[in-house]
Amino acid sequence: MPLADVSTLTGILANVANILGVPIAIIVLINDRRRARADREAQTYQALQSEYSSFLQLCLAHPDLRIHDFCEPTPPPPLTAAQTARRMVALEILVSMFESAYFLYHHGQSTSFKARQWTGWNAFMRDWAARPDFREAWAVHLGAQFDAGFIEHMDGLIRESAARAS
């Protein structure tokens, strides 16, 4: 094969490689980014799920504090000073978990997964905001310790719940 033919063939093969290689590289890059986003979403979900599981364990360990979201129809007996302090810490843990969900899912809901997760977390926060004991704890101790945007969101949920209760 003459050298000119080899050179022409090499040029053609290089062009074919460019024509096929660039779109394949773009497809691989897009797939890698999707996979990375899905991995980040899964890690975010697992982190919050772990926090929630820890909170549920706290609820089980201290039923006397009435910190689970299930409210019994009978009014709870008055708490001692020590129980009140422990309850406030437990509620602070809960609100910290809410703040994490606010940051991880509320801001820039770029995926349907984040939007669905935010809908669930926001409903959970709304349920807690409807509890008079939570609203009192928020007003007395919890409401000033967190991010201003999160505080504004929670204040809105609490105002909405208080208006419905009236």
Order of alpha helices (4+ residues) and beta strands (2+ residues): alpha-alpha-alpha-alpha-alpha
